[in-house]
Amino acid sequence: MINQIYKEGKRQQLEVEGRLVSNIDEQRVNGLTVKIDRDLCVGFGDCIDLAETVFEFDEENIAVIKEEIDIKVFDEESFLEACRACPVDAITVLDGNGEQVAP
């Protein structure tokens, strides 16, 4: 049996027969869908170093999208570079058509 559980409006957890198989934060940023796999992220912080106006660490030292992003200073190319820099590919970005643009 598959159960999906949503917490805090953006965290999606997928359970299959009582076992957690997916722990994803998903958020829209300037028309892009950003998914951060919380189980893959190990807190290197490369994304934060390259896009500190967008990413930060949460209380578990996992990269997350900031609650408030100043779109006036948002640079999509730098943002995508930051997402691609993740050494464990914990960040996936989809464009408005659902096509993967990072990593």
N, C-alpha and C positions, 0 to 999 in steps of 0.2 A: 504494500500500500504506500502511495506517495502522498506526502503532506507538505505543503509550502507554508512557511511561517514568515510573516513580515513583522519587523520591529523598527521603531523610530522612523517609519515612513520611507526609508531608503535601503535598509539592510534586508537582504533576502536570504533566507536559509532554506535549503531543500533537504528534507529528510526522506529516506527510503527505508521502510520497515524499521523505524526508530533509530536509524543511523544517519548522522549528519554527513552529507556528501557534497554540499555546496554552501559557502558562506561568503556572499558577495554583497558589497556596497555598490549601489548603482545611482547615478545622478546625471542630470543634464547640465551641460556647461556650454553656453553659446551655441546651441543647436547640435552639439555632440553628446552622445551617450557614453559615459565613462563608467566602466566596471572595474572595481578593485577586489581581487580575490584575497580575502583576509587570511585564508589558510596558506597562501603562497607568499604573501608579503612578510619579509623578515627584517624590515626596518633599516635597510641600507641608507635610505634617505636621498638617493640620487635624484628622484623626482622633485623633492623639496629643494635641493640645491639648485636645480635648473628652472624651477617654476614656484618660487616661494610665495608668490601672490595667489597661487591656486591650491597648493598642497600643504598639509601640516601633519604632525603625528597626533594620534589620539592617546588616550590614557593607557592603551595597551601597546604603544610604540608601533602602531600600524598606520601607514599613510592613508589619509582621508582627504576629500575635497573640503576646503574651508566652507563654512556656512555662508559667508559673505565674500563675493568675488567682485572686484571693481572691473567691470567689463570694459571701461574706458582704457585701461592699461593691459587688458588681456591680449596677448600675442599668440595666435593659434599655432604658428610654426614652432615657437619656443615651447609651447605647451605640449605639442605632439612629440617634439624631441625629448622632453622630460619623460613622457610616457614610454617612449621607445627605449629610454636609458635604463629602465628597470632591469637589473641583472637576472631576475627570476620570472620576468614576463607576468607579473601580478596585475598589470594594468592593461585593459583592453579598451580601445576607443572605436566607436562606430559613428559614421557620419549620419546625416539625416535620412539617407536611403537604406540604412542598416548595413552598409558595407564597412568592413573592418579597415581602419586607417592606421592603427597602432596596436600592437607592435608590428 
